[in-house]
Amino acid sequence: MTLKKAGVIGFPIHHSKSPIIHNYWLKKYGIRAVYDAFEIKSEELEKFVFSLKEKDFSGINVTVPHKVAVMKLMDELSAAAQKAGAVNTVIVREDGTLFGHNTDGAGFLANILEKKKDFDIKQKPVVILGTGGAARGVCAALVLAGAPEIRLVYRTKEKAENLASSVGGNFRLVEWSKKETILDDAGLLANATTLGMKGFDPLEIDLSGLNASAIVADVVYSPLKTELLKQAEERGHVTADGLGMLLHQACPAFQAWFGVMPEITPELRELVLK
């Protein structure tokens, strides 16, 4: 029996938590496979991706800076990848064709539903801070899940307009300085920027206008409990941290490659945070 292979590609790649996550699951479920990290430069991307089939890969994860560039190398794209304008998961199919998918947004939503099982995305507007790659994946999933309105808070209007037009759906674009004025009836507030991450500027926002039933989420997981989440918890909001999103987005990729939907355990969370 051939040893199955999977991995993650990016440049740089040393920061990636993906090998910890996937190798934990491979061991837990007794699957004969390896998951490695590959530092691939932009000029090496095409050659590496097209060699996946002959090297017996089940698939790969894709991270910065290749998530957009890898799209054109795929034979087929999922609806989530098309809407997000990015691929974070490549599945090598039986016939050798490459299927590009994006699990970022699904991971975000699964993390929210784990924290609040009765949350209905279709009921209230959603506020998303940021217009980068993370925001794109999250917004794509929200639109596919039926969010009635996405209030996209931007610093660069052109980026917000590009995101809204490529993702589709009902967007309301809001200047950064006005973010506190659109919180009152929102069901969800999510930070999809690097603000609040170790080594980056803090995220400054006043949550006093946010209704008590709203969920507050952050894509940042270093630190695990950002100032945004601390402030939200003090106000009694249900919160969802960035580590949960990271783990949940890994689940569908693992299932696609190895045929098992893995479980997120407290032990795995601790392992990733080490």
C-alpha positions as CSV (number, residue, x, y, z in Angstrom):
1,M,0.0,0.0,0.0
2,T,1.4,3.4,-1.1
3,L,2.0,5.8,1.8
4,K,-0.4,8.7,1.3
5,K,1.1,12.2,1.2
6,A,-0.2,15.7,1.9
7,G,1.4,19.0,3.0
8,V,1.3,22.8,3.1
9,I,3.0,25.1,0.7
10,G,3.9,28.8,1.2
11,F,6.8,31.2,1.4
12,P,8.0,31.5,4.2
13,I,6.4,28.3,5.8
14,H,8.1,27.9,9.1
15,H,5.3,29.6,11.0
16,S,2.6,27.2,9.7
17,K,0.6,25.2,12.3
18,S,-0.8,22.9,9.7
19,P,1.8,20.0,10.1
20,I,1.0,19.9,13.9
21,I,-2.7,19.7,13.3
22,H,-2.7,17.1,10.5
23,N,0.0,14.9,11.9
24,Y,-1.9,14.8,15.2
25,W,-5.0,13.5,13.4
26,L,-3.0,11.0,11.3
27,K,-1.6,9.5,14.4
28,K,-5.0,9.6,16.3
29,Y,-6.8,7.8,13.5
30,G,-4.0,5.4,12.6
31,I,-3.7,6.5,9.0
32,R,-0.5,5.6,7.1
33,A,0.3,9.0,5.7
34,V,2.7,11.9,6.1
35,Y,2.0,15.7,6.1
36,D,5.0,18.0,5.5
37,A,5.7,21.7,5.0
38,F,7.2,22.8,1.7
39,E,8.8,26.2,1.3
40,I,7.9,27.0,-2.3
41,K,8.9,30.2,-4.1
42,S,6.5,31.8,-6.6
43,E,8.6,30.7,-9.6
44,E,8.5,27.1,-8.3
45,L,4.8,27.0,-7.7
46,E,3.6,25.6,-11.1
47,K,6.2,22.9,-11.3
48,F,5.4,21.7,-7.7
49,V,1.6,21.7,-8.1
50,F,1.7,19.9,-11.5
51,S,4.0,17.2,-9.9
52,L,1.5,16.3,-7.1
53,K,-0.1,13.4,-8.9
54,E,3.1,11.6,-9.9
55,K,4.4,12.1,-6.3
56,D,1.3,10.3,-4.9
57,F,-0.1,13.3,-3.1
58,S,-3.7,13.3,-1.9
59,G,-3.6,17.0,-1.8
60,I,-2.0,20.1,-0.2
61,N,-2.9,23.2,1.8
62,V,-1.9,26.5,0.3
63,T,-0.9,29.6,2.3
64,V,0.6,33.0,1.7
65,P,1.6,34.1,-0.9
66,H,0.2,31.4,-3.3
67,K,-3.6,31.4,-2.5
68,V,-4.5,33.4,-5.5
69,A,-1.8,32.4,-8.0
70,V,-2.6,28.7,-7.5
71,M,-6.2,29.1,-8.8
72,K,-5.2,29.2,-12.4
73,L,-3.4,25.8,-12.1
74,M,-6.6,24.1,-11.0
75,D,-8.8,22.0,-13.3
76,E,-11.9,22.9,-11.3
77,L,-12.8,25.3,-8.5
78,S,-15.5,25.0,-5.8
79,A,-18.1,27.7,-5.4
80,A,-16.3,28.8,-2.1
81,A,-13.0,29.2,-3.9
82,Q,-14.5,31.1,-6.8
83,K,-16.3,33.5,-4.5
84,A,-13.3,33.9,-2.2
85,G,-11.0,34.4,-5.1
86,A,-8.5,32.2,-3.4
87,V,-7.6,28.5,-2.9
88,N,-6.3,27.1,0.4
89,T,-6.9,23.4,-0.3
90,V,-6.0,21.4,-3.3
91,I,-7.5,17.9,-3.8
92,V,-5.8,15.5,-6.2
93,R,-8.6,13.4,-7.7
94,E,-8.4,9.8,-8.8
95,D,-8.0,10.8,-12.4
96,G,-5.1,13.2,-11.6
97,T,-7.1,16.4,-12.0
98,L,-6.8,19.1,-9.4
99,F,-9.7,20.5,-7.5
100,G,-9.3,23.8,-5.8
101,H,-11.3,24.6,-2.7
102,N,-11.4,27.3,0.1
103,T,-12.2,26.1,3.6
104,D,-11.4,29.4,5.4
105,G,-15.0,30.6,5.5
106,A,-16.5,27.2,6.3
107,G,-14.0,27.0,9.2
108,F,-15.0,30.4,10.4
109,L,-18.7,29.5,10.4
110,A,-18.2,26.1,12.0
111,N,-16.3,27.8,14.8
112,I,-19.2,30.2,15.3
113,L,-21.7,27.4,15.4
114,E,-19.6,25.4,17.9
115,K,-19.8,28.3,20.3
116,K,-23.5,29.1,19.7
117,K,-25.3,26.1,18.2
118,D,-28.6,28.0,17.6
119,F,-27.0,30.9,15.7
120,D,-28.9,31.7,12.5
121,I,-26.8,33.5,10.0
122,K,-29.9,34.5,8.0
123,Q,-31.5,36.5,10.7
124,K,-29.4,39.7,11.2
125,P,-26.7,41.8,9.5
126,V,-23.1,40.9,10.0
127,V,-20.2,43.3,10.6
128,I,-16.8,42.4,9.1
129,L,-13.7,44.4,9.9
130,G,-11.1,44.3,7.1
131,T,-10.9,43.7,3.3
132,G,-7.9,41.4,3.0
133,G,-7.6,37.6,2.2
134,A,-9.2,36.5,5.5
135,A,-12.1,38.9,5.1
136,R,-12.6,37.6,1.5
137,G,-12.9,33.9,2.6
138,V,-15.2,34.8,5.5
139,C,-17.5,37.0,3.4
140,A,-17.7,34.3,0.6
141,A,-18.9,31.8,3.2
142,L,-21.4,34.2,4.8
143,V,-22.9,35.0,1.4
144,L,-23.2,31.3,0.5
145,A,-24.8,30.7,3.9
146,G,-27.5,33.4,3.3
147,A,-26.3,36.4,5.4
148,P,-28.9,39.1,4.7
149,E,-26.4,42.0,4.8
150,I,-22.6,42.2,5.2
151,R,-21.4,45.5,6.6
152,L,-17.8,45.6,5.4
153,V,-15.7,48.1,7.3
154,Y,-12.7,49.3,5.2
155,R,-9.7,51.6,5.3
156,T,-9.2,51.5,1.5
157,K,-12.5,51.9,-0.3
158,E,-11.2,50.4,-3.6
159,K,-10.3,47.1,-1.8
160,A,-13.8,47.0,-0.3
161,E,-15.5,47.7,-3.6
162,N,-13.4,44.9,-5.3
163,L,-14.2,42.4,-2.6
164,A,-18.0,43.2,-2.7
165,S,-18.2,43.0,-6.5
166,S,-16.2,39.7,-6.7
167,V,-18.0,38.0,-3.9
168,G,-21.5,39.2,-4.7
169,G,-24.2,39.3,-2.1
170,N,-25.7,42.3,-0.2
171,F,-22.8,44.5,1.0
172,R,-22.9,47.8,2.8
173,L,-19.5,49.5,2.7
174,V,-18.6,51.5,5.9
175,E,-15.6,53.7,6.5
176,W,-13.3,52.6,9.4
177,S,-14.0,55.8,11.4
178,K,-17.8,55.0,11.4
179,K,-17.6,51.3,12.5
180,E,-19.1,52.0,15.9
181,T,-22.3,53.4,14.3
182,I,-23.4,50.2,12.6
183,L,-23.3,47.7,15.5
184,D,-26.7,48.1,17.1
185,D,-28.7,45.4,15.2
186,A,-25.8,43.1,14.1
187,G,-25.9,39.4,15.0
188,L,-22.2,39.0,14.5
189,L,-19.0,41.2,14.6
190,A,-15.8,39.7,13.3
191,N,-12.3,41.1,13.1
192,A,-10.7,39.8,9.9
193,T,-7.6,42.1,10.1
194,T,-4.1,41.6,11.7
195,L,-4.9,44.3,14.2
196,G,-4.5,42.9,17.8
197,M,-2.1,40.3,16.6
198,K,1.3,40.1,18.4
199,G,3.6,42.6,16.7
200,F,0.8,44.5,15.1
201,D,-1.2,47.6,16.1
202,P,-4.1,47.1,18.5
203,L,-7.7,47.0,17.3
204,E,-9.5,50.0,18.9
205,I,-13.2,49.6,18.9
206,D,-16.0,50.6,21.4
207,L,-18.5,47.7,21.7
208,S,-21.0,49.6,23.8
209,G,-23.4,50.0,20.8
210,L,-23.4,46.2,20.1
211,N,-26.6,44.4,21.1
212,A,-26.2,41.8,23.9
213,S,-27.1,38.8,21.8
214,A,-24.4,39.4,19.1
215,I,-21.4,37.0,18.8
216,V,-17.9,38.5,18.6
217,A,-15.2,36.6,16.6
218,D,-11.6,37.2,15.8
219,V,-9.4,35.5,13.1
220,V,-6.3,36.3,15.2
221,Y,-5.0,33.5,17.4
222,S,-1.8,34.9,18.7
223,P,-2.6,36.0,21.3
224,L,-5.5,33.6,21.7
225,K,-7.6,36.0,23.7
226,T,-7.3,39.4,21.9
227,E,-8.3,42.7,23.4
228,L,-11.5,42.5,21.3
229,L,-12.5,39.2,22.7
230,K,-11.6,40.3,26.3
231,Q,-13.8,43.3,25.9
232,A,-16.6,41.3,24.4
233,E,-16.5,38.7,27.2
234,E,-16.6,41.4,29.8
235,R,-19.8,42.6,28.2
236,G,-21.3,39.1,28.3
237,H,-21.0,38.3,24.5
238,V,-20.4,34.8,23.2
239,T,-16.9,34.8,21.6
240,A,-15.1,32.7,19.0
241,D,-11.3,32.8,18.8
242,G,-9.0,32.5,15.8
243,L,-7.6,29.1,16.8
244,G,-11.0,27.6,16.5
245,M,-11.3,28.9,13.0
246,L,-7.8,27.6,12.1
247,L,-8.7,24.1,13.4
248,H,-12.2,24.0,11.8
249,Q,-10.8,25.0,8.4
250,A,-8.4,22.1,8.5
251,C,-11.2,19.5,9.1
252,P,-12.8,19.4,5.6
253,A,-9.3,19.3,4.0
254,F,-8.3,16.3,6.1
255,Q,-11.6,14.6,5.3
256,A,-11.2,15.1,1.6
257,W,-7.7,13.6,1.6
258,F,-8.0,10.8,4.1
259,G,-11.7,10.0,4.3
260,V,-12.2,10.7,8.0
261,M,-13.9,13.8,9.5
262,P,-11.5,14.6,12.4
263,E,-12.4,15.8,15.8
264,I,-11.1,18.9,17.5
265,T,-9.9,18.0,21.0
266,P,-8.7,20.1,23.9
267,E,-5.4,18.2,23.5
268,L,-5.0,19.4,19.9
269,R,-5.8,23.0,20.9
270,E,-3.0,22.9,23.6
271,L,-0.6,21.3,21.1
272,V,-1.1,24.0,18.6
273,L,-0.6,26.8,21.2
274,K,2.7,25.4,22.4
